[in-house]
Amino acid sequence: MNRETGHSGEQLVEPVRNFSVLLSPTPRGARLARLLAVEQLRSWELPLSPADQIVAELAANAATHGHVPGRDFRLTLYVVGDTLRVEVTDTRGDRLPRARATDPGAERGRGLLLVAALAGRWGATPGPAPRKTVWAELALPAAGSRIPTSR
């Protein structure tokens, strides 16, 4: 049977794209998370910034605050429609993150404030035990106006 195309009721649906990898909860694992995310975004022809900075902050937090010996953290990137979602899942579900003001002279403690400033939305989802997922969402430019992906 032939199928007619071009009906006004038909919609072009973009596929959901995703990438997921387990990494060691170490500074090296956090750095690798950022590098792998950049390469994946390049392959999808999506803007690298500010997603690379968000991945770097969330992965560093997983390696620093979510570290449990012998348990890895997971980096996941999803693209659904015009939204990129970055997720970092670690095994310290008892420590939910929160952005807080820091002393101007402090050398640490601004990571989630940076994520909040760069992302359209962010949050943390507990479980399943003993895990938690910290996520951030970014609006992507329209398909016809892609930003160059090289640096």
Secondary structure, DSSP 8 states (H G I E B T S, - for coil): -------TT-------EEEEEEE-SSHHHHHHHHHHHHHHHHHTT---TTHHHHHHHHHHHHHHTS-BTTB-EEEEEEEETTEEEEEEEES-TT---------TT-SS--HHHHHHHHSSEEEEEE-STT-EEEEEEEE---GGG------
